[in-house]
Amino acid sequence: MQAADHTVDAAEVAKFEAMAAEWWDLNGKFKPLHMLNPTRLDYITTQIEDEFDRDLRDETPFSGLRLLDIGCGGGLLSEPMARLGATVVGADAAAGNIPVARVHAEQSGLQIDYRHTTAEAMAEAGEQFDVVLNMEVVEHVADPLAYLTACQQLLKPGGLMICSTINRNPKSFAMAIVGAEVIMRWLPRGTHEWNKFITPDELFDLIRKAGLDPVDRKGFVFNPLSWQWSISDRDLSVNYTTASVKPA
């Protein structure tokens, strides 16, 4: 990595780099993300459809949109965005994720520009996007406000950022750390640090300070009986997502 990286937490990057080979293993360490992914995609595609007046019934509804998947990992979101017609750049601070993502995209017949870089480096280079997907990243960076400011700089005026993270409260500690890491062993212990979790009000405040206008927030809720995720208007107690736009 050659440019600004002051928001990168090296210890956090190392955690995900150690798991890089398992990104596309449906029963591996990223099983929780695979389970959550359809719900994430439902929210993302609906927000893009509404913001840019697209029709998801079209074959490639996001054609003409340039999209950045920051913290792309193995490409779990980059690939469906490319299939929907977007021109996709996938960026990750963990170098080990990029070859995995590139190989899988090639095997899937998709053209995705994967890069080992940071949001700050891309902002300094003057990169611009219609959409920035910033999913489950902000709780892993060293300076959330600086990181979100870089994401804002990467957006064109009128651009859309989708940002998801985990709330900070006793319930999120019980479910995201004790449940997911200790009891279910979906993730290695230490994947998340509870004190780095961000409440919805805190995130909205950071988004505003970064120069974006928040327009929506929803919860991602896991039902242990149906073993499925869903989107909730009211329950933001653990996983949640936000949408914000850059003033035109």
Disulfide bonds with the S-S distance in Angstrom:
none
